[in-house]
Amino acid sequence: MSPTLRAVRAVALFAGFYLLGILLLAVLCVLDWAAFRWTWLPVAAMVLARTSLPVLPIVRGMFVLRIPKDDHVPGLHVDETRQPRLWAMVRDLADRVGTRAPDEIVLTDQVNASAVEDTRFLGLVAGRRRLHVGLPLMIGMSEAQLRSVLAHEMSRFANSDTRLTAINTRGRIQIARTITHFQEWVGKAVAMERARQQKKAAKALAKGRKAKEVDPSDAGASLRRMTALYRRYANFSRRVTLSDTRCAQFAADASAVRITGRAATASALREIQVLVDIHEDYMDTYATLGVGAGMLPPPGQVLGGLRHVLAARGDELDEMRDSLPFEPSAPYAHPWVTERIARIEALPDDGRASEPVEPALGLLVDTGRTLAAVEERVLTPQMLRLRRVDWPDLVHESMTTYGNRRARKFRAAVAEVTGGDGSVTDALDALDAGAQWQIADHLPKSDEARAATGRAAREFARPKLRGGLTDLVESEYVRQGRARWRLSWVDDDTSLQLPRGHEEMLPAALDAAVADVPDTKPLRELLTP
């Protein structure tokens, strides 16, 4: 479908919302006129009271014009003097698509690229164009794959998709707002009817009569019918706009294939899905590992550290690329990525699969400084105030802090029992004295553990006792400088590197220390420098 025809449909849908409101208001006016002309005044007044209820939600939905602005996407605005290669690629793609190049390029922290246009008069007049490019895409993609993604976005400019967004969004918001207004009035009508029936029932009971059951479900019937009508129009409008969006996605994919090739376009779509999952895992596990201890990776590494994960997990990434779930989408829904990939790969081979592969991050001038500059724009002021530490020290210091916090609870329980300082020596002496279950009584318990007695109570308490002792022992290893926390880029795991042989001997020593008849000698020997 041509951009012009899609624009006509968008305008027609938007106008249809107002036409529906005007038609409903006209019907209500005719009912009021007929009631006053052909019925008694009390009946006409009752009709007027009922028809007046839907008027306010309709009018508010039609004429309250304030629409929330799009959320600002934080990022680093770069011009051609700062990033000439990226700008050259974007301008070349715009020329090949046959559209005007964006006025701004913004580097963001999102695993996404998007084309945005600040239009006027509901998208009928073109405005300033912005291209958002996510640095995670540039970190994880080849130059050919990024070129395909940006060609897709340039096609959205060319096909007026960015201009139609304004009018479609405006229509969707106003319909949703009108439905919300009706629902609010239905709630008020139900509440008033419930209060009226409850008051009537209370009077009946006071007079010794049987009260009727309170049932306000019939209240606001006309408002409910109006709500249902607007819901039907909302569903119809959604089907039409999503159908247009679906066609626009396929058209933009076709442009990307024509410009960058079938293989690059299909692999780019696969890579985006993989990067979304890997990036989320990276941010949760690695980039923010030290936040709770007041630390962040070095400047540029909050975003740039993703490269370490991608380099270490080649086999896992290949499996993820080959196992994307396929689920055909409905005709009136946004197409699934796997459906788009299948359509692209069904095209004839264009012989461009063997083009050279260069990392997309190479397009940036002074990569490290650029990554750091984007972090300055996207991180919160609170995050930017955190101490910056190199990765090895970040892992060790933050895990040491967290370990000490965990050990603090066990140390306090030991101190309460012994009256000492709660140190490792104090804890081991208490275990030798048979005070392990008294210590366990001062540790958190589940309801089931509290209810247990005898042998069952000890078996509930033993894992807690062993866990607390483990935290205390690990903190002691670190305090002595004989162990160091390390992070694996492969399996999301932090581990404490102990002296040679201790990793094998420590579990048995801990088990012996929390046995029914404690033996702390093996543990004491391990903890002796």
C-alpha positions in Angstrom: 0.0 0.0 0.0 1.3 3.4 -1.0 2.2 6.0 1.7 -0.5 8.3 0.4 -3.2 5.7 0.7 -2.0 4.8 4.2 -2.1 8.5 5.2 -5.7 8.7 3.9 -6.7 5.7 6.0 -5.0 7.2 9.1 -6.8 10.5 8.6 -10.1 8.7 8.0 -9.8 6.7 11.2 -9.0 9.8 13.2 -11.9 11.7 11.7 -14.1 8.6 12.3 -13.6 9.0 16.0 -15.0 12.6 15.9 -17.8 11.5 13.6 -18.8 8.8 16.0 -18.9 11.3 18.9 -20.9 13.8 16.9 -23.4 11.1 15.8 -23.9 9.9 19.3 -24.5 13.5 20.6 -27.0 14.1 17.8 -28.9 10.9 18.7 -29.0 12.0 22.4 -30.3 15.4 21.4 -33.0 13.9 19.2 -34.1 11.7 22.1 -34.3 14.7 24.4 -36.3 16.7 21.8 -38.7 13.9 21.2 -39.2 13.4 25.0 -40.1 17.1 25.6 -42.3 17.3 22.5 -44.3 14.0 22.8 -44.3 13.1 26.5 -45.2 14.5 29.9 -42.7 16.8 31.6 -41.8 14.4 34.4 -41.0 11.7 31.8 -39.1 14.1 29.6 -37.0 15.2 32.7 -36.2 11.6 33.4 -35.1 11.0 29.8 -32.9 14.2 29.9 -31.3 13.0 33.1 -30.4 9.6 31.5 -29.2 11.0 28.2 -27.0 13.7 29.9 -24.8 11.1 31.6 -22.9 10.1 28.4 -22.5 13.6 27.1 -19.6 14.6 29.3 -17.3 11.6 28.5 -18.0 12.0 24.8 -17.2 15.8 24.9 -14.1 15.3 27.1 -12.8 12.7 24.8 -13.3 14.8 21.7 -12.1 18.2 22.9 -9.6 17.7 25.6 -6.6 18.0 23.3 -3.6 17.8 25.6 -1.7 14.7 24.5 1.4 13.4 26.4 4.6 14.0 24.5 6.8 11.1 23.4 9.3 10.1 26.1 12.7 11.6 25.5 15.3 9.0 24.7 18.6 10.0 26.5 21.7 9.8 24.4 24.7 11.5 22.9 24.0 13.8 19.9 26.9 13.5 17.4 27.5 15.6 14.3 29.6 14.9 11.2 32.7 16.4 12.6 32.7 14.0 15.6 31.6 10.8 13.8 32.2 11.2 10.0 32.1 7.5 9.1 28.7 6.9 10.8 27.2 10.0 9.2 28.6 9.0 5.8 26.9 5.6 6.0 23.6 7.1 7.0 23.7 9.7 4.2 24.6 7.0 1.7 21.7 4.9 2.9 19.3 7.8 2.7 20.3 8.5 -0.9 19.9 4.9 -1.9 16.5 4.8 -0.3 15.5 8.1 -1.8 14.7 10.2 1.2 16.1 13.1 3.2 18.8 12.2 5.7 18.1 12.7 9.4 18.9 16.0 11.0 20.4 14.4 14.1 22.0 11.1 15.1 21.7 10.1 18.7 23.8 7.3 20.2 21.8 5.6 23.0 22.2 2.7 25.4 19.3 0.7 23.9 19.5 -2.6 21.9 17.6 -0.9 19.2 17.7 1.6 16.3 14.7 3.9 15.6 13.7 6.7 13.3 11.7 9.6 14.8 10.3 12.6 13.1 8.9 15.7 15.0 6.0 16.4 12.7 3.3 19.1 12.8 -0.4 19.1 12.2 -0.8 15.4 13.1 2.0 14.4 10.8 0.7 16.2 7.7 3.7 18.5 7.7 7.2 17.0 7.9 9.5 18.0 10.7 13.0 17.5 12.1 14.3 13.9 11.8 16.3 12.0 14.4 18.0 8.6 14.1 18.6 6.8 17.4 21.4 4.2 17.2 21.9 1.9 20.1 25.6 1.3 21.1 24.8 -2.3 22.1 23.9 -2.9 18.4 27.2 -1.5 17.3 29.1 -3.6 19.9 27.5 -6.8 18.8 27.0 -6.4 15.1 29.1 -6.3 12.0 29.2 -3.2 9.8 27.0 -5.0 7.2 24.4 -5.9 9.8 24.3 -2.4 11.2 24.0 -1.1 7.7 21.0 -3.3 7.1 19.3 -2.1 10.4 19.8 1.6 9.4 18.6 0.9 5.9 15.4 -0.4 7.4 15.0 2.8 9.5 15.8 5.0 6.5 13.0 3.2 4.6 10.6 4.1 7.4 11.4 7.8 6.7 10.9 7.3 3.0 7.6 5.5 3.4 6.3 8.2 5.8 5.9 5.7 8.6 7.4 8.2 11.1 4.9 10.9 10.0 1.9 8.6 10.3 3.0 7.7 13.9 1.7 11.1 15.2 -1.9 10.8 13.9 -2.2 7.1 14.8 -0.9 7.8 18.3 -3.3 10.7 18.7 -6.3 8.7 17.6 -5.3 5.7 19.9 -4.9 8.0 22.9 -8.1 9.8 22.4 -10.2 6.7 22.0 -8.5 5.1 25.1 -9.2 8.3 27.0 -12.8 8.3 26.1 -13.3 4.7 27.1 -11.6 5.5 30.5 -14.0 8.5 31.0 -16.9 6.2 30.4 -15.6 3.6 32.8 -15.1 6.2 35.5 -18.8 7.3 35.1 -19.9 3.7 35.2 -18.1 3.3 38.5 -19.7 6.4 39.9 -23.2 5.2 38.8 -22.6 1.8 40.4 -21.4 3.3 43.6 -24.4 5.7 43.8 -26.9 2.8 43.1 -25.2 0.6 45.7 -25.4 3.4 48.3 -29.1 4.0 47.4 -30.0 0.3 47.7 -28.0 -0.1 51.0 -29.8 2.9 52.5 -33.2 1.4 51.4 -32.3 -2.0 52.8 -31.2 -0.4 56.2 -34.6 1.3 56.4 -36.4 -2.0 55.7 -34.4 -3.8 58.4 -35.1 -1.0 60.9 -38.8 -1.5 60.3 -38.5 -5.3 60.8 -39.1 -6.1 57.1 -36.9 -8.3 54.9 -34.3 -6.3 52.9 -33.7 -6.9 49.3 -30.3 -8.1 48.1 -28.1 -5.2 47.1 -27.4 -5.6 43.3 -26.2 -2.5 41.5 -25.2 -4.4 38.3 -27.8 -2.7 36.2 -26.6 0.8 37.1 -25.1 2.8 34.2 -26.5 0.6 31.5 -26.5 3.4 28.9 -22.9 4.2 29.8 -21.9 0.6 29.4 -23.5 0.5 26.0 -21.5 3.6 25.0 -18.3 2.0 26.3 -18.9 -1.1 24.3 -19.4 0.9 21.1 -16.2 2.8 21.6 -14.4 -0.4 22.3 -15.6 -1.8 19.0 -14.3 1.2 17.2 -11.0 1.0 19.1 -10.6 -2.6 18.0 -11.4 -1.8 14.4 -8.9 1.1 14.4 -6.2 -1.1 16.0 -6.7 -3.8 13.3 -6.3 -1.3 10.5 -3.3 0.5 12.0 -1.5 -2.8 12.9 -2.2 -4.1 9.4 -0.5 -0.9 8.0 2.4 -1.4 10.5 2.8 -5.0 9.3 2.9 -4.0 5.7 5.4 -1.2 6.5 7.7 -3.6 8.3 7.8 -5.9 5.3 8.4 -3.0 2.9 11.3 -1.7 5.0 12.8 -5.2 5.2 12.5 -5.4 1.4 14.4 -2.1 1.1 17.1 -3.3 3.5 17.5 -6.5 1.4 17.8 -4.6 -1.8 20.5 -2.3 -0.4 22.5 -4.6 1.9 21.7 -8.1 0.8 19.6 -11.0 1.9 22.2 -12.6 4.2 23.1 -9.4 6.1 19.4 -8.4 6.6 18.4 -11.8 8.0 21.5 -12.2 10.2 20.9 -8.6 11.6 17.4 -9.6 12.7 18.7 -12.7 14.4 21.5 -10.8 16.0 19.1 -8.2 17.5 17.1 -10.9 19.3 20.3 -12.5 20.6 21.7 -9.1 21.8 18.5 -8.2 23.6 18.8 -11.3 25.8 22.6 -11.1 26.3 22.5 -7.4 27.0 19.9 -7.8 29.7 21.9 -10.6 31.3 25.1 -8.5 31.1 23.5 -5.4 32.7 22.0 -7.4 35.5 25.0 -9.7 36.2 28.1 -7.7 35.3 27.6 -3.9 34.7 25.6 -3.4 37.9 27.4 -6.0 40.0 29.1 -3.3 42.2 26.3 -0.8 42.5 25.2 -2.2 45.9 28.8 -1.6 47.1 29.0 1.9 45.6 31.0 1.0 42.5 30.8 0.9 38.7 33.1 -0.3 36.0 35.6 2.2 34.5 34.2 4.9 32.2 33.1 3.4 28.9 32.9 -0.1 30.4 29.3 0.0 31.7 28.3 -0.2 28.1 31.5 -1.4 26.5 32.0 -4.4 28.9 29.4 -6.2 26.8 32.3 -7.0 24.4 33.8 -9.3 27.0 30.6 -11.4 27.2 30.2 -11.6 23.5 33.8 -12.7 23.0 33.6 -15.4 25.7 30.3 -17.0 24.6 30.7 -17.8 20.9 29.1 -21.3 21.1 26.2 -20.1 23.3 25.5 -17.2 20.8 25.5 -19.6 17.9 22.9 -21.8 19.7 20.7 -18.8 20.4 20.8 -17.7 16.8 19.8 -21.1 15.6 17.0 -21.6 18.1 14.8 -18.5 17.8 11.2 -19.6 18.3 9.0 -19.4 15.2 5.4 -18.4 15.8 3.4 -17.0 12.8 1.6 -13.8 13.7 -2.0 -12.9 13.0 -2.8 -10.9 9.8 -3.6 -7.8 11.9 -0.6 -7.9 14.3 3.0 -6.8 14.3 5.0 -9.5 12.5 7.3 -11.7 14.6 11.0 -11.4 13.9 11.2 -15.0 13.0 8.4 -14.5 10.4 10.3 -11.6 8.9 13.5 -13.7 8.8 11.6 -16.5 7.0 10.3 -14.2 4.4 13.7 -12.7 3.8 15.4 -16.1 3.5 12.8 -17.3 1.1 14.0 -14.7 -1.4 16.4 -15.8 -4.2 20.1 -15.9 -3.4 21.7 -12.5 -4.3 25.3 -13.8 -4.0 26.2 -11.3 -1.3 26.7 -13.7 1.6 30.5 -13.5 1.3 31.0 -9.8 1.7 33.7 -8.8 4.2 32.7 -8.6 7.9 34.0 -5.6 9.8 32.9 -4.8 13.4 30.3 -2.0 13.4 32.0 -0.4 16.4 34.9 0.5 14.1 32.7 3.2 12.6 33.1 5.3 15.7 36.0 7.7 16.2 37.7 7.2 19.6 35.5 4.3 20.7 36.4 4.4 24.4 35.7 8.1 24.8 32.5 7.8 22.8 31.2 5.0 25.1 32.1 7.1 28.1 30.4 10.1 26.7 27.2 8.2 26.1 27.3 6.8 29.7 27.5 10.4 30.9 24.1 11.1 29.1 22.2 7.9 30.0 23.2 7.1 33.6 21.5 8.8 36.4 23.3 11.4 38.5 23.4 8.9 41.4 25.0 6.3 39.3 27.6 8.7 37.9 28.7 9.6 41.5 29.7 6.0 42.2 33.4 5.1 42.4 34.8 3.7 39.1 36.9 0.5 39.5 38.6 -1.8 37.1 36.8 -5.1 36.5 39.0 -7.4 38.6 39.0 -5.0 41.6 35.3 -4.3 41.1 34.4 -8.0 41.4 36.6 -8.6 44.4 35.7 -5.5 46.4 32.0 -5.7 45.7 31.7 -9.4 46.5 33.8 -8.9 49.6 31.4 -6.2 50.7 28.4 -8.4 50.1 30.1 -11.4 51.8 30.8 -9.3 54.9 27.2 -8.1 55.0 26.0 -11.7 54.9 28.5 -12.8 57.5 27.5 -9.9 59.8 24.2 -11.7 60.7 26.0 -14.9 61.7 28.6 -13.0 63.6 25.9 -11.2 65.6 24.2 -14.6 66.4 27.5 -16.0 67.6 28.2 -12.9 69.7 24.8 -13.1 71.4 25.5 -16.7 72.4 29.2 -16.3 73.5 29.3 -12.7 74.6 32.4 -12.4 72.4 33.2 -10.6 69.2 31.6 -13.1 66.8 34.9 -13.7 65.0 35.8 -17.0 63.3 37.7 -18.1 66.4 34.8 -17.2 68.6 32.5 -19.2 66.4 34.7 -22.3 66.3 35.1 -22.2 70.1 31.4 -22.0 70.5 30.9 -25.0 68.2 33.5 -27.0 70.1 31.6 -26.2 73.3 28.4 -27.7 71.7 26.6 -24.3 71.3 25.7 -24.8 67.7 22.0 -25.1 68.2 21.9 -22.1 70.5 23.5 -20.1 67.6 21.0 -21.6 65.2 18.2 -20.3 67.4 19.4 -16.8 66.8 19.3 -17.2 63.0 16.2 -16.6 60.8 13.7 -19.5 60.6 10.8 -20.5 58.5 7.4 -21.3 60.1 8.0 -25.0 59.4 11.4 -24.8 61.1 9.9 -23.1 64.2 7.3 -25.8 64.6 9.8 -28.6 64.3 11.3 -30.3 67.4 14.1 -32.8 68.1 16.0 -34.3 65.2 13.8 -32.6 62.6 14.5 -29.1 64.2 18.3 -29.8 64.0 18.1 -30.8 60.3 16.2 -27.6 59.6 18.8 -25.6 61.4 21.9 -27.3 60.0 21.8 -25.7 56.5 21.4 -22.2 58.0 24.2 -22.9 60.4 26.5 -24.1 57.7 25.6 -21.2 55.4 26.4 -18.6 58.0 29.7 -20.4 58.9 30.6 -20.5 55.2 30.1 -16.7 54.9 32.2 -16.1 58.0 35.0 -18.4 56.8 35.1 -16.9 53.3 35.3 -13.4 54.8 38.2 -14.6 56.9 40.0 -16.0 53.9 39.7 -12.7 52.1 40.7 -10.7 55.3 43.9 -12.8 55.4 44.6 -12.0 51.8 44.6 -15.7 50.9 41.5 -15.7 48.6 40.2 -13.4 45.9 36.8 -13.2 44.2 36.8 -13.7 40.4 34.2 -13.4 37.7 33.6 -15.6 34.7 32.4 -14.0 31.5 31.2 -17.4 30.4 28.7 -18.6 33.0 27.5 -15.5 35.0 29.2 -16.8 38.1 31.4 -15.3 40.7 33.7 -17.7 42.6 36.2 -17.3 45.5 39.6 -18.5 44.4 41.0 -20.3 47.5 44.6 -21.5 48.2 45.5 -24.6 46.3 43.7 -27.7 47.6 41.4 -25.8 49.9 38.5 -25.8 47.4 38.3 -29.6 47.7 38.9 -29.7 51.5 36.7 -26.9 52.7 33.2 -28.5 52.2 34.2 -31.5 54.3 35.7 -29.3 57.0 32.5 -27.2 57.1 30.3 -30.3 57.4 32.5 -31.6 60.3 32.2 -28.3 62.1 28.3 -28.3 62.1 27.9 -32.1 62.8 26.0 -33.3 65.8 29.4 -33.8 67.5 31.4 -30.8 66.0 35.0 -31.2 64.9 36.5 -27.9 64.1 40.1 -29.0 63.8 40.1 -29.4 60.0 38.6 -25.9 59.6 41.1 -24.4 62.0 44.0 -26.0 60.0 42.7 -24.6 56.7 42.3 -21.1 58.2 45.8 -21.1 59.6 48.0 -19.1 57.2 
